[in-house]
Amino acid sequence: MYAEHRRQFLKHLSTTGTAAVIPTNRSMVRNHDCDFRFRPSSDFWYLTGFAEPEACLVLLPDLEGDGPGRSILYLRELDKLMEIWNGRRLGLDAAPKALGVDEARNIESLWEDLPECLTGYEEVVFSTGFDADRDRKMGEVLAAVRRKARGGIRPLTSMVDHTPALHELRLFKAEAEIDMIRKACTITTEAHVAAMAATAPGMNECEIDALVEYTFKRRGSTGAAYNNIVAGGGNACILHYVENNAELRDGDLLLIDAGAEWNYYSSDVTRTFPVNGRFNDEQRAIYEIVLEAQMKAIEHSAPGVSFVSIHEVALLCLVEGLIGLGLLQGSAEEVIESRSYTDFYPHRTGHWMGLDVHDCGYYASEGSSRILEPGMIFTVEPGLYVDPANQDVEERWRGIGVRIEDDILITNDGHEVLTAAIPKSVEAVEAACGAPVPEPVA
């Protein structure tokens, strides 16, 4: 799969005679002499499937004809002492066969080699702004190649952003990528079902957070796709709440936004359910509006539909529901025009999903919303949030926060809900909350 990704990107680079230098992420200090767990750059992983730090992929399209071009992977050499301390390395000798690259070289020689590698190309793809030292060294490489122009060598004139072309490729998922996202969704399904069954008044958000994280790791996930949100009561009205340390109170709702990765491919799911297992009247009223909005938006999702129209379908349903409850005044058109709904619904209805939970890819093309095509995966996640401090609504509504989110694949003839197995109707959610905690699946 990764070799095919390189082939496609090299094919694009060859149309303009552009080389590419794609480094992975650096190890990052967590505190003192401890690092965060390493996660490769998504673009680098997409092109290599290689998870070690201190690595860089160089792609050199054929300048003389229509050949496949060359791929050179720079990586760490084997080092027995360092491997004893920090883990095994693939090494230069094993890399070409293991990863399908044409050549492997020591990462220590990258900056010395690049002027020669890039000679003859007019442009080089390289992302700036992420690492000042790396940017400086790449500037020195450009200057070194330009000096060769005096000897009749074609000058390297500029660095260009690789994201438009590479991210367009990443937007459309191949079958192997879809399978990985399905696996991530399967693990996420188990975690959410377990959380519904385990939650009870008097517990702490951190206990449910730990159960979700345990399920991800027990099933072999590469980790959580993002920081888990486990938000009880009014905490659910904080969109990116991550403290996850408050008591779960009888009569409150619990919103969990959590998704596993599989081979760094993401899932992204939100479910909201009652801590005591039963919705009260106000909670149920808000929940059913959000659920109806989500179901209508999902039903609308199909090839040929604009991405923004999914949001518009959900928004209209949410606004009509809020007017029906008396939480907003006026017609739906007036509320949408004035944007007064943003007190209750401040975000959009979805985003692309893939190697990054908020995956790459343009949402608009030539000034218009992107049209959905088979192979695209995105979320549909409407929500309603009544701030606990909102004095403009009756007290019975305050502190209710509901979001429902699923992962959607566009198919040739419609869509597939990749997370459909997670309970979502009022009846199914209440049944899941009253169920025995599921036994671990082998």
Sequence and secondary structure as in RCSB ss.txt:
>XXXX:A:sequence
MYAEHRRQFLKHLSTTGTAAVIPTNRSMVRNHDCDFRFRPSSDFWYLTGFAEPEACLVLLPDLEGDGPGRSILYL
RELDKLMEIWNGRRLGLDAAPKALGVDEARNIESLWEDLPECLTGYEEVVFSTGFDADRDRKMGEVLAAVRRKAR
GGIRPLTSMVDHTPALHELRLFKAEAEIDMIRKACTITTEAHVAAMAATAPGMNECEIDALVEYTFKRRGSTGAA
YNNIVAGGGNACILHYVENNAELRDGDLLLIDAGAEWNYYSSDVTRTFPVNGRFNDEQRAIYEIVLEAQMKAIEH
SAPGVSFVSIHEVALLCLVEGLIGLGLLQGSAEEVIESRSYTDFYPHRTGHWMGLDVHDCGYYASEGSSRILEPG
MIFTVEPGLYVDPANQDVEERWRGIGVRIEDDILITNDGHEVLTAAIPKSVEAVEAACGAPVPEPVA
>XXXX:A:secstr
 HHHHHHHHHHHHHTTTEEEEEE     EEETTEE      HHHHHHH    SS EEEEE  SSSS   EEEEEE
    HHHHHHH     TTTHHHHH  SEEEEGGGHHHHHHHHHTT SEEE   SS HHHHHHHHHHHHHHHHGGG
GT     EEE  HHHHHHHHHS  HHHHHHHHHHHHHHHHHHHHHHHH  TT BHHHHHHHHHHHHHHTT SEES
S  EEEEGGGGGSTT     SB  TT EEEEE  EEETTEE   EEEEETTS   HHHHHHHHHHHHHHHHHHHH
  TT BHHHHHHHHHHHHHHHHHHHTSS S HHHHHHHTGGGGT  S S  B SSSSS  S SEETTEE B  TT
 EEEE  EEE  TT TTS GGGTT EEE BEEEEEETTEEEETTTTS  SHHHHHHHHTS       
